[in-house]
Amino acid sequence: MLRVAVIGSGPSGVYTAQSLIEQQTVPDIEVYVLDRLPCPYGLVRYGVAPDHEKIKSLQNNLRTVLEHPKVHFLGNVEVGSPGLGVQELREIFDAVVFCVGAATDRHLGIPGEDLPGSRPATDFVAWYSAHPDAAATRFALAARSAIVIGVGNVAVDVARMLSRRAPELAATDMPQGPLGALADSHVEDVWMIGRRGPSQAKFTTKELRELGALPGTQVVVRPDELALDPAYRDPGELPAVGRRNVEVLRGWAERPADAAHAAEHGRRIHLRFFLRPVEVLGDADGVRAVRFERTAPDGHGGVTGTGEFEEIEGQLVLRSVGYRGTPQPGLPFDEATGTVPHKEGRVLRNGTPLPGLYVAGWIKRGPTGVIGTNRPCAKETALSLLADAATLAERATAEDPMAALTRAGQRPVPWPGWLAIEAAEAEWGHGLGRGTVKLPDWQGLLAAAHSADVTG
């Protein structure tokens, strides 16, 4: 038997497990999907916005893989903790595939970035997604003006959630704390700002269009900023997504100003381009504005500063300029790219493959692509592992992974424990007069999971 551990139960981890069990070359294979959290699905559960129910329904497809007889989900397993490093994993499993994503946000590297009220967008996403690590996080949303720095899909999600009304989200699985904060929100203006032009924005067209469909919210764009982008004037050479984005933005820019229409909308989303943040302004009491330098295209796909500056008022600043992978104990790490060096998924140290160690997903290729991008990435890694199967299976491993993990100081939550969490979340939501509502903290999640030990 070939026994494989997949570290991470998000799309890249589950697609890796799926590729391993669907192949025909190694029929006797068992895949153990380990996750630090007691819940599966990674960013599909804790990164996709609660109002994106269609995307969140991908959990049903991932669930099918995790319920396969040859796949075993074990949550609440802290890989890298004392007693469960790479060496111990290799004693339990024939091969280990790290699918741990990119866990931290990138920094702006400007003065004032760490002032009170200036936060990573990842904190805001974790808060409204009920990530247990964010249980102590609070966003009072007393700000009248919020600034989102970045023009990717996460930035769009954050801008949209800041502009949503609580009744629109009551039917989602958002926990009560964030829902109540949105009900009490004072935010009237949301600024989403990019340092380059609209043709280079990273959001997808579907996400962009959703901003224009928000009830009671007006999208404001400046035609002069859009026209500054050469590709905006002639988008024919752009990829399809870029062309569609330009069409949407052009439609908003060409819409005639209508004071009566604006008065109907209590909130506004301002899309700004060619502005580079240079300083977050404020003091110990909080932020009050962000200072930006106007930029211009440099003719080579980048931008250059013009020496002209603008301050935009805001009492909340959310930085959404990308994710970054973090070093994994026992694995080599490329600080420049935030990834683990590899060749076709095989982990490399000084150019030499480390036997039995593999990577897939963002820790392999960087935080790029959409959920579906993980499929070919995972398949490539799985094929490399399977090509090495004969050598990997020659090693003697521990007989029972569950027992070995327990001896290593872990208290794994198997699939029945996750089902108990699901049941508890459905029951809690029902008691609140809502649908399923996420349990927001470690204590609640583990209490629900371990109730399965008692109930059977």
Secondary structure, 3 states (H helix, E strand, C coil): CEEEEEECCCHHHHHHHHHHHHCCCCCCEEEEEECCCCCCCCHHHHCCCCCCHHHHCHHHHHHHHHCCCCEEEEECCCCCCCCCCHHHHHHHCCEEEECCCCCEECCCCCCCCCCCCEEEHHHHHHHHCCCHHHCCCCCCCCCCEEEEECCCHHHHHHHHHHHCCHHHHCCCCCCHHHHHHHHCCCCCEEEEECCCCHHHCCCCHHHHHHHHCCCCEEEEECHHHHHCCHHHHCHHHCCHHHHHHHHHHHHHHCCCCCHHHHHHCCEEEEEECCEEEEEEEEECCEEEEEEEEEEEECCCCCEEEEEEEEEEECCEEEECCCEECCCCCCCCCECCCCECCEECCEEEECCEEEEEEEECCHHHHCCCCCHHHHHHHHHHHHHHHHHCHHHHCCCCCCCCHHHHHHHCCCCCEEHHHHHHHHHHHHHHHHHCCCCCCCCCCHHHHHHHHHHHHHHC
